[in-house]
Amino acid sequence: MIDIEQSYARTFGTASGKRVLEHLRQITIERALGPDVSDSQLRFVEGQRSLIHQIESLVSRGRGADYGGK
């Protein structure tokens, strides 16, 4: 799994990759939903948020792997 983690770290470690990840974070994790949001909309957005958290986790672990796990 370390290989894919390092690939994520390299991909999102560039200036463009960081910009893309920040944009994804803004449109998912930092997005506020109104009080009248439907159950299906909420589940859809939570799925998106989960994916962004997964990407960020892989990037973080990949950076650690690049430096001997530190």
Wavefront OBJ file of the C-alpha trace (Angstrom):
o trace
v 0.000 0.000 0.000
v 2.968 2.313 0.535
v 3.444 2.638 -3.230
v -0.064 4.044 -3.782
v 0.309 6.315 -0.746
v 3.529 7.724 -2.183
v 1.790 8.217 -5.533
v -0.954 10.231 -3.826
v 1.665 12.286 -1.969
v 3.547 13.034 -5.199
v 0.366 13.848 -7.132
v -1.110 16.176 -4.540
v 2.285 17.523 -3.442
v 2.663 19.696 -6.523
v 1.371 23.265 -6.592
v -1.425 22.232 -8.949
v -2.262 19.163 -6.879
v -2.479 21.226 -3.701
v -4.763 23.707 -5.463
v -7.023 20.904 -6.704
v -7.203 19.263 -3.275
v -8.026 22.609 -1.650
v -10.793 23.155 -4.202
v -12.210 19.683 -3.544
v -12.101 20.409 0.190
v -13.977 23.695 -0.303
v -16.781 22.138 -2.358
v -17.218 19.125 -0.084
v -15.918 19.314 3.488
v -16.348 23.066 3.943
v -19.747 23.103 2.225
v -22.659 23.978 4.475
v -26.000 22.336 3.834
v -29.293 24.007 4.655
v -31.762 22.720 7.204
v -34.096 21.440 4.493
v -31.541 19.113 2.886
v -32.948 15.727 1.957
v -31.639 12.470 3.332
v -30.337 11.440 -0.095
v -28.518 14.772 -0.570
v -26.952 14.460 2.855
v -25.774 10.924 2.153
v -24.342 11.985 -1.218
v -22.363 14.887 0.273
v -21.128 12.736 3.152
v -19.840 10.236 0.588
v -17.944 13.021 -1.156
v -16.518 14.209 2.157
v -15.427 10.688 3.006
v -13.563 10.433 -0.294
v -11.694 13.694 0.318
v -10.749 12.535 3.821
v -9.468 9.281 2.310
v -7.350 11.162 -0.244
v -5.927 13.433 2.465
v -5.120 10.412 4.617
v -3.303 8.671 1.763
v -1.343 11.854 1.013
v -0.337 12.182 4.651
v 0.746 8.548 4.925
v 2.613 8.820 1.633
v 4.556 11.802 2.878
v 5.478 9.847 5.984
v 6.606 6.903 3.862
v 8.805 9.229 1.796
v 10.677 10.140 4.974
v 11.020 6.748 6.568
v 7.642 6.867 8.271
v 8.347 10.101 10.144
l 1 2 3 4 5 6 7 8 9 10 11 12 13 14 15 16 17 18 19 20 21 22 23 24 25 26 27 28 29 30 31 32 33 34 35 36 37 38 39 40 41 42 43 44 45 46 47 48 49 50 51 52 53 54 55 56 57 58 59 60 61 62 63 64 65 66 67 68 69 70
